[in-house]
Amino acid sequence: MHKIARHDGVPGRLYMQNHGGWADWTGPGGPRPDIGVLRSDDYGHSWRSIAKGLPSDFGFPIVVHPHDADTVYVMPLEPATRSCPGGAPAVWRSENGGESWSRLARGLPKKQSYFTVLRDAMDVDRLKAPALYFGTTTGQLWIGREGGEQWDCLFDSLPPIHNVKVAVV
């Protein structure tokens, strides 16, 4: 398991990023639908995949909007390389609990950007119009204003970033 996220207002709903890349596995053991981007509405007793529409069900971070339990963000990665699919990073947002996804990439590199975002390297602030933040293994710190609609690089020459935690004071 890579990451579990929940919303304070709906504690029984959990979102999980659990390895991934196995839903379509045809080798020994068959498909593993319990691996990937998942949702539970019963405190984790049962899980269902919400990965349909994502470029990959593999990745590390998953965060929930602070004011809307139906809005969740993930950063899919290629399972083999653990980098952005096609070298084009994007955060993906669902505003309906994982039923459908939107790509949020305005301001992010369009190609040849093969970084990794680790499980604790993405966070969201608690402002009225929250911003997302993620750090990369190549030392970039990004902010996605308006819920990730517009991305800007805050720093681009830090050491590898393993953890991003946001606090509003």
C-alpha positions as CSV (number, residue, x, y, z in Angstrom):
1,M,0.0,0.0,0.0
2,H,1.4,3.4,-0.9
3,K,-1.1,5.9,0.6
4,I,-4.5,6.1,2.2
5,A,-6.4,9.5,2.3
6,R,-9.7,10.4,4.0
7,H,-11.9,13.4,4.5
8,D,-12.7,14.5,8.1
9,G,-16.3,15.0,7.3
10,V,-16.9,11.5,5.8
11,P,-14.6,9.3,7.9
12,G,-15.9,6.0,6.4
13,R,-14.8,7.0,2.9
14,L,-11.2,6.1,2.2
15,Y,-9.2,6.5,-0.9
16,M,-6.1,4.3,-1.5
17,Q,-3.2,4.2,-3.9
18,N,-2.1,0.6,-3.7
19,H,0.8,-0.2,-6.0
20,G,-1.0,-0.5,-9.3
21,G,-0.3,-1.9,-12.7
22,W,-2.0,-5.2,-11.9
23,A,-5.7,-4.7,-12.9
24,D,-5.0,-6.0,-16.4
25,W,-2.4,-8.6,-15.4
26,T,-2.8,-11.8,-17.4
27,G,0.0,-13.8,-15.8
28,P,0.0,-16.3,-12.9
29,G,-2.7,-15.5,-10.4
30,G,-4.8,-13.5,-12.9
31,P,-5.9,-9.9,-12.5
32,R,-5.7,-8.1,-9.2
33,P,-8.5,-5.6,-9.0
34,D,-7.7,-4.9,-5.4
35,I,-4.5,-3.2,-6.4
36,G,-4.4,0.3,-7.9
37,V,-6.5,3.4,-7.2
38,L,-9.3,2.3,-4.9
39,R,-12.2,3.7,-2.8
40,S,-14.0,2.3,0.3
41,D,-17.2,3.6,1.7
42,D,-17.2,1.3,4.7
43,Y,-14.1,2.2,6.7
44,G,-11.9,-0.1,4.5
45,H,-13.9,-3.3,4.9
46,S,-14.3,-3.5,1.1
47,W,-12.7,-1.7,-1.8
48,R,-13.5,-1.0,-5.4
49,S,-11.3,0.3,-8.2
50,I,-11.7,3.9,-9.3
51,A,-8.8,3.9,-11.8
52,K,-11.0,3.9,-15.0
53,G,-10.0,7.0,-17.0
54,L,-6.5,7.4,-15.5
55,P,-3.4,6.9,-17.7
56,S,-2.1,4.4,-15.1
57,D,-3.3,2.9,-11.9
58,F,0.2,3.0,-10.5
59,G,1.5,5.9,-8.4
60,F,2.3,7.0,-4.9
61,P,0.4,10.1,-3.7
62,I,-3.4,10.5,-3.2
63,V,-5.0,13.5,-1.4
64,V,-8.6,14.6,-0.7
65,H,-9.9,18.1,-1.1
66,P,-10.3,19.6,2.4
67,H,-13.9,20.8,1.8
68,D,-15.3,18.1,-0.5
69,A,-15.0,14.4,0.2
70,D,-15.9,13.6,-3.5
71,T,-12.9,15.5,-4.8
72,V,-9.7,13.5,-4.9
73,Y,-6.3,14.0,-6.6
74,V,-3.7,11.5,-7.8
75,M,-0.5,11.7,-9.7
76,P,-0.3,8.6,-12.0
77,L,3.2,7.2,-12.8
78,E,4.5,4.5,-15.2
79,P,4.9,1.3,-13.2
80,A,8.1,0.3,-15.0
81,T,10.0,3.6,-14.7
82,R,8.1,5.2,-11.8
83,S,8.0,8.4,-13.8
84,C,5.3,10.6,-15.5
85,P,3.5,8.8,-18.3
86,G,5.1,9.8,-21.6
87,G,7.3,12.3,-19.8
88,A,4.3,14.7,-19.5
89,P,3.4,15.2,-15.8
90,A,-0.2,15.8,-14.7
91,V,-2.2,15.7,-11.5
92,W,-5.6,14.0,-12.1
93,R,-8.7,15.2,-10.3
94,S,-12.0,13.5,-9.7
95,E,-14.9,15.6,-8.4
96,N,-17.3,12.6,-8.2
97,G,-15.5,10.2,-5.9
98,G,-13.5,8.6,-8.6
99,E,-16.2,8.0,-11.2
100,S,-14.4,10.2,-13.8
101,W,-11.1,12.0,-13.9
102,S,-9.8,15.3,-15.3
103,R,-6.2,16.0,-16.3
104,L,-4.6,19.1,-14.6
105,A,-1.4,20.0,-16.4
106,R,-1.5,23.7,-17.3
107,G,1.9,25.1,-16.5
108,L,3.6,21.7,-16.0
109,P,6.3,20.5,-18.5
110,K,4.7,19.2,-21.7
111,K,7.4,16.6,-22.4
112,Q,10.7,15.0,-21.4
113,S,10.0,15.4,-17.7
114,Y,10.7,12.0,-16.1
115,F,10.5,12.7,-12.3
116,T,8.8,10.8,-9.6
117,V,6.4,12.2,-6.9
118,L,6.6,10.0,-3.8
119,R,3.7,9.0,-1.5
120,D,4.1,11.8,1.0
121,A,5.3,14.4,-1.5
122,M,1.9,15.9,-2.4
123,D,-0.4,17.9,-0.1
124,V,-3.3,20.3,-0.3
125,D,-3.9,23.4,1.9
126,R,-7.1,24.2,3.7
127,L,-7.9,27.6,2.1
128,K,-11.4,28.4,0.7
129,A,-9.9,27.8,-2.8
130,P,-7.2,25.3,-1.9
131,A,-3.9,24.9,-3.7
132,L,-2.1,21.6,-4.2
133,Y,1.6,21.2,-3.8
134,F,4.0,18.4,-4.9
135,G,7.7,17.9,-4.7
136,T,9.7,15.8,-7.1
137,T,12.7,13.4,-6.8
138,T,14.5,15.9,-9.1
139,G,14.2,18.7,-6.6
140,Q,11.3,20.7,-7.9
141,L,8.5,22.1,-5.7
142,W,5.2,22.9,-7.6
143,I,2.1,24.7,-6.6
144,G,-1.3,24.1,-8.3
145,R,-3.5,27.1,-7.6
146,E,-7.3,27.0,-7.8
147,G,-7.3,23.3,-7.0
148,G,-4.6,22.4,-9.5
149,E,-6.0,24.4,-12.5
150,Q,-2.7,26.4,-12.9
151,W,0.7,25.0,-12.0
152,D,3.9,27.0,-11.2
153,C,7.3,25.8,-10.1
154,L,8.2,27.5,-6.8
155,F,11.8,26.0,-6.6
156,D,13.6,23.9,-9.2
157,S,17.0,23.1,-7.7
158,L,16.3,21.5,-4.3
159,P,17.6,18.1,-3.2
160,P,15.2,15.2,-3.9
161,I,11.9,15.9,-2.1
162,H,10.4,13.1,-0.1
163,N,7.8,14.9,1.9
164,V,5.5,17.9,1.4
165,K,3.3,19.1,4.3
166,V,1.3,22.4,4.0
167,A,0.1,24.5,6.9
168,V,-1.7,27.8,6.7
169,V,-0.9,30.2,9.5
